[in-house]
Amino acid sequence: MARLKVTQTKSAIGGRQNQRDTLRTLGLKRIGDVVVKEDRPEIRGMVSTVTHLVAVEEVE
């Protein structure tokens, strides 16, 4: 199954509360943090909420 490598590239300061909560749910706390998650619709939805704050790559 495919996996997504999500890297936080920008700060959540000044962002909406739901965007800050989404970053925390993904496991991202600060700029430069990287998490690898399963490629599922729930994760894709969370990433789409914060696309301007993260970089996403597909990894095997």
N, C-alpha and C positions, 0 to 999 in steps of 0.2 A: 504494500500500500504506500502511496506517495506521502511525503511529509513536507511540511512548510517550515522554513527557517525564517523567523520573524526577528528583525533587529530594530530597536527603537533608535530613530535618527534625530528626533526633535523633542523638545520639552513639552510637557502637558500643562505647564503653568499658563494660566489665562484661558485654558480650554474649558469646554463644558464639563460638568460633573460626570455625565455618562461616558465621555471619552476618557477621563481619568480612571473611572471605574473599570472600563474595558481594558485599559493597559494593565491595571492591577490583576484583573482576571486572567489575562494572557500570561502573567508572570513577569511583566516588565516594570522595573522600578526607576531606572535612570537611563540616560542617553548611553548608548553602546551596549546595553543588555541584549542578549540573544537567547531565544528559546526555540526549540524544535517541537512542533505540534503535528498531530495527525491531520491529514487533509480531509476535513469533514465539513459539512455545510455550516455547522455551528461556529467553527473556527473561522471559516471564510466570512461569515457575517460579522464577527467581531473585528476581523482585519479590515473589512470594508468601512466600518465605523471610524477607524483611525488611520486610513490610508495616507493621510498627509503627515502622520507622525512616525510611520514605520516603513521599512523596506522589507519586501517579501521575496524569497527564493524558494523554488521547489528543489528538494534534495531527495536522494534515494535512501 
